Amino acid sequence: MRVLVTGGAGFIGSHFVRTFAGDVTVLDKLTYAGNLANLAPVRDRISFVHGDICDAALVDSVMGGHDAVVHFAAESHVDRSIRGAADFVQTNVVGTQTLLDAALRHGVGTFVHVSTDEVYGSIDVGSWPETDPVRPTSPYAASKASSDLIALSYHRTHGLDVRVTRCANNYGPYQHPEKVIPLFVTTLLDGGQVPLYGDGLNVRDWLHVSDHCAGITAVLERGRPGEIYNVGGGFELTNRELTQRLLDACGRDWSSVRYVEDRKGHDRRYALDWSKIAGELGYAPAVSFDEGLASTVAWYRDNR
């Protein structure tokens, strides 16, 4: 299988590329969040194209000859989207539409659109099934929800084999240190203070990047056209509980934490019902959070 991977030099995309056995072309703009060093272990067996998914002529020139697209490329940091949403709309919405148009023209077999649990909004109890409506809060989440709907419309209107995945909070090696776990780990290792939003009781489900990519691969290889698949980690923590684990892992205490004003529109809790992907495709997380967090902290300690 010859696969075009967008955003393949980023955190999740590069893990997929490093572990996927097929013939891969990576298309990546190499923004601050993309790094060719992430692809160093496999650079000799992949093709790399430096470019923007919003560049229709470039996308058209790259798309031909591929059997599938796995679409990771996105602006993904909530705080950045609150400060300015334009890049998020351009990349996440217009970029996705540009890719879909090219995939349709070139007769690409399967288009896997990688999304997020944040499109569902916030949930107090229980967990979201794929049939729940999207109710995004942040500009980032709204741009991803928009791209989900556009992608699914190409299946319903044009018959393009589109499959959407929505994942829990990812963590693991190679993640850019703007995200909470690498930000806290690198700051604590440097002896600094880490910021904890509000009361610290916002809840997230944590998913190791290797489990996420295993779920994406299962959807690519065995998923059904036009379907959405939630990819969960099955391990919920409040941000305060996560902070305590990171303090322990880095040998620090609560004097290294400063409470800061809560984020605007901060969703209280995310929780995915991932029984569909488990039942249909045999997916289950393989990395326990304790094991995954320990190896992640060790990676940042060893790769300063």
N, C-alpha and C positions, 0 to 999 in steps of 0.2 A: 504494500500500500504506500502510495506517495502522498505525503501530507504536507500542506502549507500551515505553518504555525505562526500566528500573529502574536507579537509581544513575547517571542520566545527567548529574549534575553532578560526578561524580568524574573521575578521571584518564582512564581508558580509555573510560568511558561518554560523557564529554563530547566526546572525539575522534570517536567514532562518530556522535554527534548532529550535530556540526559538519560532518561529511562525508557523511552519508546524505541522499539526495535525496528520500526519501518524507515523508509526513505524520507528525510525531512528537509524542507526548506523553511528557514526562519525569516520572517519579515518583521523588522523592528526599527523604530525611529531613534532608539538609543537616547531617550530623554534621561532625566536624572535617575529614574527608577530602572533603566535598562543598562546592562553592563556586559560587555563581551567576555569578561573574565568568567561570568557565570556559565559560559559555553565552552570554556577551555578544554574540559575533559573529552569533549566530543567534536571539537572544531574540525578535525580532519575527516569526519564522516557525514557532515551536514553541509548544506548550501546556505549562505547567509546573504540577505539583501537588506541594505540600509535604506529605509524609507518610511513614509507616512501612509497609514491606511486610508487617509482622506485624499491621497493623490490618486485620482481615478485612472490616469494613464499608466502610472507605475503599477498599481494593483492589477490592471488588465494585462500588463505585460508579464506579470509574475504568475497569475492564476492558472494559465493554461497547462495542461498535462498533469494536474494534481487530481487525485481520487477523492480527497477530503480536505476540509479546512477545520482546524481547531483554533478558535478565536479567543485568545486571552487579552489582546491589546486593549488597554483601557486606562484612563485616569481613575485612580481608585482611593484617594485619600479624602476622607470626609471633611476634615478641617480645611484643606485647600479648597474644596468645593464651596464651603461656606464663605470663604474670603473672596472667591471669584468662580462663577459657574461656567463661563464661556468655554474654556478648554474642555470641560467635561461634556458639554453638549456637543461640541464639535467632534471630539474623538469618539465618545461612546455612542452617540446617535448617528451623526453623519458618517463616521468611519465605518460603523457596522453596516449601514445602508450601502456604502460604496463597495464593501466586500461582497454583500449579498447580490448586488447587481452583477458583479464580475463572475461570481460563482454560477449564477443563472446563465449568463452568456456562454460560459465555457463548459457547461454541463457537468459541473462537479457533483460527485455522487452524494456526499454527506457533508453537512455544515453543522459542527458542534459549537454552540454559542455558550461561553462560560460566563455565568452570572453570579449573583450573590443573594444570601438570605435577607439582605437589607431592603430588597424590593418589597418585602411583605410588611414592613413597618415594625411595630412593636406588639408583643403579645404578653399578657399578664400570666396566663396559665395555659397549659397544654402546649401544642406544637402545630406548626403550619403544615398541612398537606399541600401538594402541588395544585390542588383545585381552588385554594383560597385566592381571593383577588389581591392584586398588588396595591399597597397603600404606602408608598415611600415617603420618608420624612425629609431627608437631606437632598440637596441638589445632586450629589453623587448618586444616591439611591434612585432618584427620579430619572436620571439619565440612563441608568442601567435598566430600570423597568421599561423605559421607552424603547431601548434597544432590544429587550426581550420581545416586546410586542411587535416591533418591526420584523424581527427575525421570524417569529411564528406566522406573521402575515404572509411571508414569502412561501411558507409551506402551504397555507390554506388557499392562497391566490394562485400561485405559480406551480405548486407541486414540488418545490425544492425540499429535499430531505433535510429538514432542520431539526436539531435536537438541542434542548436547552438544559444546562445544569445550573443549580443554585447551591452554593456551598456555605458552610459555617465559617467562622473565623479561622483563617489559616495561620500556621506558625511553622518554623523550621529554619534550616540554614539558608543563607543567601538572601534573606529578606531585607529590604531597605530599612535603615534604622529610623525612619519616620513612624513606623508602625509600633504598637505598644510593647510587644515582647522584646524585639531587638533594641528599641529605644531605651527601655528600662535596663536591659542587660548591659549594653555598652556604657550607659551613664553610670550605673552602679559600679561596674568594673573600673571606671575612671575616677571613682570617688565622689561623684556628683549627687545631686538630689533629683528625684523623679517626681513628675506632676501627677496627682491623682484627682480626676474630675469629681466635683460635687461630693456626695457622701460615699462614693466608691461602691455603691450597691447595684450598679447596672450589671446585668447578667449576659454572658456570652457563652456559646457552645464552641469548643475548641477542636480543631481538626488538623492533624499533621499533614503537611504538604504531600507527603508520599501517599497517604490514604486518599487525599483529594484526587491526585493524578491517577491512582488506581481506579477510582470511580469514573473519571473522565474517559479513561481507556475503555472501561466496560461499556459506557454509553456509546462511544465511537464504534466499537466492534459489535455490540449486541443490542443496542438500544433501538427503540421504535421511532420512526419518522413522526414529527409533529408533537413529540412528547416532552414534558418537563420532568427532570429528575432532581430531587433534593439529595445533596451529598452531605450528611451530617457526621459529626465526630462523636456524639453521645457523651460529652463530658462538659457539664455546665459549671461555671465559676462566676462569682461576683468579681468585679475588678479589684476589690479589696482583698479577696482570697487569692487572686492571681498575684497581686503585689506581694503578699506575704510569702508565697512560694518563690518568687524571684529574689526577694530579700534573703531568704534562707539559702538559695542556690549561689548567691554572690557574696555570702558572708557579711551582710549588712543588716541594720535594724531600722526601726521606724523613724529614726532621726534623719534618715536619707530620703524621706518622703515629705513633699509639701502639697497641701490641699490647694487646688485652684478652682476658680469659678467654673461651673459646669458648662459643657458645650451647648450651644444653641440647638434646640430640637433634639436633645440626646435621647435616643430610643432606650427604653428601660430594659427590655429583655428580648433576645432572639432565641428561637428554638425551632428546629426543623423536624418534621416527621419524615424519616428516610426509609420507611417500610417498603415503599414502592421499588426503589433501586435494590433493596435487599432481597425482596421477593422475586423480582423479575430477572435480575442480573447477578444475584449472589454476592452483592457488595457487603462488606463489613469492615470497619476500621481495624487495622492490625497493630497500630502503634499506640500503646497506653500513654496517657498524658504524662505520667511521671517519667517514663522512659524517654518520651519525645522531648520533654522540657529539659531534662538533664543533658541529652545529646546536643540540643540547640544551644544551651548556655556554654557547653564545652566548645562548640564550633566557633562561637563569637569570641571566646577567650583565646582560642588558638589561631584565629584569623583576624587579628586586630586591624 
